[in-house]
Amino acid sequence: MKIPVLNIHQFHESSKLNEVYVNSFSHHMELNRKLIDTPHSHDFFLCVLFFEGRGVHEIDFKTYDIQPGSIFFLKPGQTHFWDFEAPPEGYIFFHSQSFYELNFLGHGLALFPFYCSLLNPPIVTVTPEVLDSVGKKFKEAYSEYSGNSMLRKMKLLNLINGIYIELTRCYTSRTDLDKPLSSRYADILQRLEVLIEKHFREEKLPKFYADRLYITTKHLNRVVKTTLNKTTSELIAERVVLEAKRMMVHSPGNLADVAYALDFSDYAYFSKFFKDKTGSTPTAFQKTYL
């Protein structure tokens, strides 16, 4: 039972450069409609800017309004789809993690707040002035990608990095972020997110993660409570429920298989867990959503 995961090489015109893709959004939709007209996920980082268009963008079962000035960010593994009420115009780019991080060794993509999914929403809406400024950078990236100039991969990398920097400044000034974190807490939270992503299927108790982080369970709960106002157990459970929803939507079939894939001892236990966390049984959720 696998969620459809798209990679860069499936998209038309992606052969121009390995590990990076840039296009106008309308052209992207026209070329790749068969790939993206149903909910799916990616194995790359994605950023899209809208000059025009109305509708909703669903990301991991949360909906966000699309309007002129909306800019979205997606990490690998997140499930999403678009539902437009008015024709969209804008730009889109995506790239692999290695495309960016092998060239900027001093920091990773987690530096940017919009890619910290535990803390921050995957959207920022900018003013017309900022939209015009950032839009010019997207347009330049598209022009560079479409051409064949010397050192264009290096130029593209620097353009994307510049876009990320400008959007980070805009994001932190326009998004209601929590109070600033200590660097220690931010580091623990970032490493916890990586560990949960890797082990949530088989490890559902906070002690496992605290041990891997070389801190006590009490201190881990303090960090999570301070930063997210949740317990570590709630954080783990949310990830399990998210994966269950993804599987039920993308691979409709025997729900017992979902329970098995998530390492529950039997379906009855999984069903009780899911209802406790969501207020709905797996069967009711699947039927309603589909």
GIJOCOR-V276003 format. One record per helix or strand of 3 or more residues. SS is the DSSP state (2 for helix, 1 for strand). FROM is the first residue (numbers start at 1). TO is the last residue. If there is no record, write none. Layout:
{{SS,FROM,TO} {SS,FROM,TO}}
This chain:
{{2,8,10} {2,14,16} {1,20,24} {2,25,36} {1,40,42} {1,45,59} {1,62,66} {1,70,74} {1,80,95} {2,97,101} {2,109,111} {2,113,115} {1,123,125} {2,128,146} {2,152,174} {2,183,199} {2,206,213} {2,217,228} {2,232,250} {2,255,261} {2,267,278} {2,282,289}}
